[in-house]
Amino acid sequence: MDYDVVVAGGGPVGLMLACELRLGGARVAVLERLTEVDSTIKGGAITTPGAEALYRRGMLPALAEVQRQAMDRFHAFMRERDGTYGDGAPGRGLGFVGHFAGIMLRADLVDRTAPGLADAGPAADVALVPQQVIERLLGERARELGADVRRGVELTGLDTEAGAVIVRTDRGVIRAGWLVGCDGGRSAVRKCAGFAFPGTEPEITCHQAVVEMTGAEDLQVGWTATDLGVYAYGPMPGRVVTVEFDGPPADRESPVTAEDLQARLRRVSGVDVTVAAVRTATRFTDHARQVTEYRRGRVLLAGDAAHVHSAFGSQGLSLGIGDAMNLGWKLASVIGGRAPESLLDTYTTERHPVGAGILDWTRSQVAAMRPDPQSRALREILTEMAGTVAGTTHLTARLNSAGVRYDLPGGHPLTGRSAPDLVLADGGRLADHLHDGRALLLDLTDDPAVRAVAAGYAGRVGVLTAACPSRPELAAVLVRPDGFTAWAADAGPEARTPTAGLPEALEQWFEAPESAMTPH
């Protein structure tokens, strides 16, 4: 084998996967068609699951600094306006936590004690980080970890044989044990491997751009619904979005011109702006598709290669990073002989429902944006709901995938959920102990019996004895490498045996079959 894994696509998802595979000891090559990071405007934000994943790998300080700079630009923009953003959102901080169909979600209406919103720790405070910045940070990290990142190399085909995948590129042939397509919505890997890709057809044309223009004084800041569609202005100088319900674009490849943007912005907003120059622009639509399975033999998919949807809500990047976190440790364990190949079946069973939920979330936003009378009546009701604590809290939780729970054995409320970022007695946090990409058994009651169960998993599962004063009801938590809770137990006289279910959880996720105990 030239490599254990070839990752096709060197965007954030492919690079994140490469990092996770390297943490697990796999030999990885990343093939990226572009020679440089694409500077075209893309997602300008990340939701909590993505920030949480990067936090667990020690990258939060870099993200927080990027956000600080973005906040400075935001405040400078707002000083030129009236100090509010969107539907009267307060000027404190950002004042909003996102939007649903262009209906702003006010930060002061979010109940941060609600389930799923109270446990992410500092990651919950990071959102304004552009996709290109994340790609650069992950590219540096992948190289530091030893991944072979090859830019300017395009996958042209593939063949499979017993125990290997033959990857054909415009620079030659590579033989690898596994191939993972992280090559975007038009994935060559998905097409070559024959994955079914059902979904719904598009009905809108959207443009996002940063422009130089005059006459913008009469544009409403934030998202605004009009008789002909929806548009957005801000939160940075010159940034505009138009949403038109005139069908998908006839030509997605032609350049977006200043004349075209000006005509569309005037038509949707009713404001006589003049677009003098386009700094960066892109067009997109709302087709929503998802493969029926994330794995076919030795070929797997992650990110937009597995699912595509509109960009409303900025959830796509976090969804793809979540795929990479889920798949990386599992595939590395199989390659290293620490787990049977059947472990990879859990990748589809766990991640497919998450992707399907986000596709429906974006479809529902399109329904609430339509300019017909029925949809506008629905929008009015949703706007009323978003003006309440209960409504905004629910929408914010859905936006940040707070309800995601994998169907894992065990009845504890934490099992199957993203592990809470527990504050430990020494002032540290749980995430501080997850940087190495290993599983962690957290013993919160200094129980030798708990530690004894994990004694046979040295090298696969780290063990940490600590106290957590803020969660005295917890006795122990087993955290998988992707940050999800595999098992948990409560303390106290009414709790069941502290180790009940722990041996089974360890065996399910980290026990190698007898024939594969020695890493290759």
HUBELNOR-V407420 format. One record per residue. N is the residue number from 1. RES is the residue in three letters. OMEGA is omega in whole degrees, 0 to 359 (* if undefined). NEAR is the number of other C-alpha atoms within 10 Angstrom. Layout:
N:RES:OMEGA:NEAR + N:RES:OMEGA:NEAR
//
This chain:
1:MET:171:14 + 2:ASP:180:13 + 3:TYR:171:16 + 4:ASP:183:22 + 5:VAL:166:27 + 6:VAL:176:27 + 7:VAL:178:26 + 8:ALA:181:28 + 9:GLY:182:29 + 10:GLY:171:28 + 11:GLY:182:26 + 12:PRO:183:25 + 13:VAL:180:30 + 14:GLY:180:33 + 15:LEU:177:33 + 16:MET:178:28 + 17:LEU:179:31 + 18:ALA:178:34 + 19:CYS:181:30 + 20:GLU:178:29 + 21:LEU:179:29 + 22:ARG:176:22 + 23:LEU:178:20 + 24:GLY:174:23 + 25:GLY:182:18 + 26:ALA:175:25 + 27:ARG:192:21 + 28:VAL:168:25 + 29:ALA:176:24 + 30:VAL:179:24 + 31:LEU:180:26 + 32:GLU:183:24 + 33:ARG:183:17 + 34:LEU:180:15 + 35:THR:179:10 + 36:GLU:175:11 + 37:VAL:182:15 + 38:ASP:183:12 + 39:SER:179:11 + 40:THR:182:14 + 41:ILE:179:18 + 42:LYS:180:18 + 43:GLY:180:19 + 44:GLY:183:14 + 45:ALA:177:21 + 46:ILE:178:24 + 47:THR:189:26 + 48:THR:181:25 + 49:PRO:179:24 + 50:GLY:178:24 + 51:ALA:179:26 + 52:GLU:179:26 + 53:ALA:179:24 + 54:LEU:176:24 + 55:TYR:181:23 + 56:ARG:176:22 + 57:ARG:172:18 + 58:GLY:186:16 + 59:MET:186:18 + 60:LEU:180:18 + 61:PRO:179:14 + 62:ALA:179:15 + 63:LEU:181:21 + 64:ALA:179:19 + 65:GLU:177:13 + 66:VAL:179:18 + 67:GLN:179:19 + 68:ARG:179:14 + 69:GLN:178:12 + 70:ALA:178:18 + 71:MET:178:17 + 72:ASP:179:12 + 73:ARG:179:15 + 74:PHE:181:18 + 75:HIS:176:18 + 76:ALA:177:15 + 77:PHE:183:17 + 78:MET:179:19 + 79:ARG:177:12 + 80:GLU:181:10 + 81:ARG:184:13 + 82:ASP:176:10 + 83:GLY:178:15 + 84:THR:178:17 + 85:TYR:178:24 + 86:GLY:188:23 + 87:ASP:175:19 + 88:GLY:180:13 + 89:ALA:183:18 + 90:PRO:183:16 + 91:GLY:180:15 + 92:ARG:183:12 + 93:GLY:173:10 + 94:LEU:181:18 + 95:GLY:180:19 + 96:PHE:182:21 + 97:VAL:182:19 + 98:GLY:178:23 + 99:HIS:171:22 + 100:PHE:181:24 + 101:ALA:181:25 + 102:GLY:174:24 + 103:ILE:187:24 + 104:MET:179:24 + 105:LEU:186:27 + 106:ARG:182:26 + 107:ALA:184:21 + 108:ASP:178:16 + 109:LEU:180:19 + 110:VAL:174:23 + 111:ASP:184:17 + 112:ARG:176:16 + 113:THR:182:10 + 114:ALA:179:14 + 115:PRO:179:13 + 116:GLY:180:19 + 117:LEU:186:22 + 118:ALA:194:14 + 119:ASP:186:19 + 120:ALA:179:21 + 121:GLY:184:18 + 122:PRO:180:17 + 123:ALA:181:24 + 124:ALA:182:18 + 125:ASP:182:14 + 126:VAL:180:23 + 127:ALA:186:21 + 128:LEU:178:20 + 129:VAL:181:23 + 130:PRO:181:18 + 131:GLN:182:19 + 132:GLN:179:19 + 133:VAL:179:17 + 134:ILE:179:22 + 135:GLU:180:20 + 136:ARG:180:16 + 137:LEU:180:16 + 138:LEU:176:24 + 139:GLY:177:23 + 140:GLU:181:14 + 141:ARG:180:17 + 142:ALA:179:25 + 143:ARG:178:15 + 144:GLU:181:12 + 145:LEU:175:16 + 146:GLY:176:17 + 147:ALA:177:21 + 148:ASP:183:17 + 149:VAL:183:20 + 150:ARG:176:17 + 151:ARG:182:16 + 152:GLY:179:12 + 153:VAL:184:19 + 154:GLU:175:20 + 155:LEU:181:23 + 156:THR:180:15 + 157:GLY:179:16 + 158:LEU:172:19 + 159:ASP:177:12 + 160:THR:174:18 + 161:GLU:183:9 + 162:ALA:175:7 + 163:GLY:183:11 + 164:ALA:172:19 + 165:VAL:177:23 + 166:ILE:183:19 + 167:VAL:178:21 + 168:ARG:180:16 + 169:THR:177:16 + 170:ASP:178:12 + 171:ARG:181:11 + 172:GLY:185:11 + 173:VAL:178:15 + 174:ILE:177:16 + 175:ARG:183:20 + 176:ALA:177:22 + 177:GLY:184:21 + 178:TRP:176:24 + 179:LEU:177:27 + 180:VAL:178:25 + 181:GLY:173:27 + 182:CYS:191:33 + 183:ASP:167:28 + 184:GLY:187:24 + 185:GLY:178:16 + 186:ARG:189:12 + 187:SER:174:18 + 188:ALA:179:21 + 189:VAL:181:27 + 190:ARG:182:26 + 191:LYS:182:13 + 192:CYS:183:13 + 193:ALA:174:19 + 194:GLY:177:10 + 195:PHE:172:20 + 196:ALA:188:14 + 197:PHE:183:17 + 198:PRO:177:12 + 199:GLY:183:15 + 200:THR:183:13 + 201:GLU:181:13 + 202:PRO:176:18 + 203:GLU:183:16 + 204:ILE:169:20 + 205:THR:181:19 + 206:CYS:173:23 + 207:HIS:173:21 + 208:GLN:185:24 + 209:ALA:166:22 + 210:VAL:188:21 + 211:VAL:168:21 + 212:GLU:184:16 + 213:MET:173:16 + 214:THR:181:12 + 215:GLY:183:11 + 216:ALA:183:16 + 217:GLU:182:11 + 218:ASP:174:11 + 219:LEU:175:20 + 220:GLN:177:18 + 221:VAL:184:21 + 222:GLY:182:22 + 223:TRP:181:23 + 224:THR:175:22 + 225:ALA:179:20 + 226:THR:181:16 + 227:ASP:184:14 + 228:LEU:180:17 + 229:GLY:181:20 + 230:VAL:173:23 + 231:TYR:178:26 + 232:ALA:177:22 + 233:TYR:184:22 + 234:GLY:5:20 + 235:PRO:177:22 + 236:MET:181:17 + 237:PRO:175:17 + 238:GLY:182:18 + 239:ARG:181:18 + 240:VAL:175:23 + 241:VAL:172:22 + 242:THR:178:24 + 243:VAL:182:25 + 244:GLU:184:23 + 245:PHE:180:18 + 246:ASP:180:12 + 247:GLY:181:14 + 248:PRO:179:19 + 249:PRO:180:16 + 250:ALA:182:8 + 251:ASP:181:8 + 252:ARG:186:13 + 253:GLU:184:9 + 254:SER:181:9 + 255:PRO:175:11 + 256:VAL:185:17 + 257:THR:177:13 + 258:ALA:180:20 + 259:GLU:181:14 + 260:ASP:179:13 + 261:LEU:180:23 + 262:GLN:181:19 + 263:ALA:182:14 + 264:ARG:180:19 + 265:LEU:176:26 + 266:ARG:183:17 + 267:ARG:184:17 + 268:VAL:186:19 + 269:SER:186:22 + 270:GLY:181:14 + 271:VAL:186:16 + 272:ASP:180:16 + 273:VAL:174:18 + 274:THR:179:19 + 275:VAL:183:22 + 276:ALA:183:12 + 277:ALA:178:15 + 278:VAL:177:17 + 279:ARG:178:13 + 280:THR:183:16 + 281:ALA:176:22 + 282:THR:174:18 + 283:ARG:178:22 + 284:PHE:181:18 + 285:THR:190:22 + 286:ASP:176:23 + 287:HIS:183:18 + 288:ALA:183:21 + 289:ARG:179:22 + 290:GLN:176:23 + 291:VAL:181:21 + 292:THR:178:14 + 293:GLU:182:18 + 294:TYR:181:27 + 295:ARG:170:19 + 296:ARG:182:12 + 297:GLY:182:14 + 298:ARG:177:18 + 299:VAL:181:22 + 300:LEU:179:25 + 301:LEU:176:30 + 302:ALA:178:29 + 303:GLY:184:26 + 304:ASP:175:23 + 305:ALA:181:27 + 306:ALA:184:30 + 307:HIS:176:27 + 308:VAL:180:23 + 309:HIS:179:26 + 310:SER:185:23 + 311:ALA:184:16 + 312:PHE:180:19 + 313:GLY:177:21 + 314:SER:182:21 + 315:GLN:186:26 + 316:GLY:182:24 + 317:LEU:179:24 + 318:SER:178:25 + 319:LEU:179:25 + 320:GLY:177:27 + 321:ILE:176:24 + 322:GLY:174:25 + 323:ASP:183:29 + 324:ALA:179:29 + 325:MET:182:25 + 326:ASN:184:25 + 327:LEU:190:26 + 328:GLY:184:25 + 329:TRP:180:27 + 330:LYS:180:28 + 331:LEU:177:26 + 332:ALA:179:22 + 333:SER:177:26 + 334:VAL:180:20 + 335:ILE:182:24 + 336:GLY:179:20 + 337:GLY:181:20 + 338:ARG:181:23 + 339:ALA:177:24 + 340:PRO:181:22 + 341:GLU:180:15 + 342:SER:177:10 + 343:LEU:182:16 + 344:LEU:177:21 + 345:ASP:181:13 + 346:THR:178:16 + 347:TYR:178:22 + 348:THR:184:20 + 349:THR:180:14 + 350:GLU:188:18 + 351:ARG:181:21 + 352:HIS:179:19 + 353:PRO:179:14 + 354:VAL:178:19 + 355:GLY:180:26 + 356:ALA:179:15 + 357:GLY:180:14 + 358:ILE:174:23 + 359:LEU:178:24 + 360:ASP:178:13 + 361:TRP:180:20 + 362:THR:176:23 + 363:ARG:181:20 + 364:SER:178:13 + 365:GLN:177:19 + 366:VAL:179:21 + 367:ALA:182:16 + 368:ALA:178:22 + 369:MET:184:24 + 370:ARG:183:25 + 371:PRO:180:19 + 372:ASP:185:13 + 373:PRO:181:10 + 374:GLN:181:11 + 375:SER:179:14 + 376:ARG:174:18 + 377:ALA:176:13 + 378:LEU:181:14 + 379:ARG:179:22 + 380:GLU:180:13 + 381:ILE:178:11 + 382:LEU:178:17 + 383:THR:176:20 + 384:GLU:179:12 + 385:MET:181:15 + 386:ALA:175:24 + 387:GLY:179:17 + 388:THR:177:15 + 389:VAL:182:16 + 390:ALA:182:15 + 391:GLY:180:18 + 392:THR:179:27 + 393:THR:180:24 + 394:HIS:181:20 + 395:LEU:178:18 + 396:THR:178:25 + 397:ALA:178:21 + 398:ARG:179:17 + 399:LEU:183:22 + 400:ASN:174:23 + 401:SER:183:21 + 402:ALA:182:21 + 403:GLY:182:16 + 404:VAL:176:19 + 405:ARG:177:18 + 406:TYR:182:19 + 407:ASP:182:12 + 408:LEU:178:14 + 409:PRO:178:14 + 410:GLY:185:18 + 411:GLY:182:12 + 412:HIS:182:13 + 413:PRO:181:12 + 414:LEU:186:18 + 415:THR:180:23 + 416:GLY:181:24 + 417:ARG:172:21 + 418:SER:186:25 + 419:ALA:176:23 + 420:PRO:181:21 + 421:ASP:186:20 + 422:LEU:174:19 + 423:VAL:185:18 + 424:LEU:187:16 + 425:ALA:180:12 + 426:ASP:180:9 + 427:GLY:178:8 + 428:GLY:180:13 + 429:ARG:180:17 + 430:LEU:183:21 + 431:ALA:179:24 + 432:ASP:184:13 + 433:HIS:181:19 + 434:LEU:185:22 + 435:HIS:186:16 + 436:ASP:176:15 + 437:GLY:176:24 + 438:ARG:171:21 + 439:ALA:182:27 + 440:LEU:171:23 + 441:LEU:182:25 + 442:LEU:179:24 + 443:ASP:187:23 + 444:LEU:180:24 + 445:THR:180:19 + 446:ASP:185:15 + 447:ASP:179:14 + 448:PRO:181:10 + 449:ALA:178:12 + 450:VAL:182:23 + 451:ARG:181:18 + 452:ALA:180:11 + 453:VAL:183:13 + 454:ALA:186:19 + 455:ALA:182:13 + 456:GLY:184:12 + 457:TYR:179:16 + 458:ALA:183:9 + 459:GLY:178:9 + 460:ARG:184:20 + 461:VAL:174:21 + 462:GLY:179:19 + 463:VAL:179:19 + 464:LEU:174:16 + 465:THR:183:15 + 466:ALA:176:15 + 467:ALA:179:20 + 468:CYS:185:21 + 469:PRO:183:13 + 470:SER:179:11 + 471:ARG:184:13 + 472:PRO:181:13 + 473:GLU:183:15 + 474:LEU:177:21 + 475:ALA:182:23 + 476:ALA:180:26 + 477:VAL:174:22 + 478:LEU:184:26 + 479:VAL:178:27 + 480:ARG:179:25 + 481:PRO:179:26 + 482:ASP:176:25 + 483:GLY:179:26 + 484:PHE:184:20 + 485:THR:178:26 + 486:ALA:183:29 + 487:TRP:175:29 + 488:ALA:179:27 + 489:ALA:178:26 + 490:ASP:176:20 + 491:ALA:175:16 + 492:GLY:184:11 + 493:PRO:182:7 + 494:GLU:181:7 + 495:ALA:177:12 + 496:ARG:180:11 + 497:THR:187:11 + 498:PRO:184:19 + 499:THR:182:19 + 500:ALA:179:14 + 501:GLY:182:15 + 502:LEU:179:22 + 503:PRO:181:14 + 504:GLU:179:15 + 505:ALA:178:18 + 506:LEU:181:22 + 507:GLU:181:13 + 508:GLN:189:14 + 509:TRP:191:18 + 510:PHE:181:20 + 511:GLU:178:21 + 512:ALA:173:20 + 513:PRO:184:14 + 514:GLU:183:11 + 515:SER:184:8 + 516:ALA:183:16 + 517:MET:183:14 + 518:THR:178:11 + 519:PRO:180:12 + 520:HIS:*:9
//
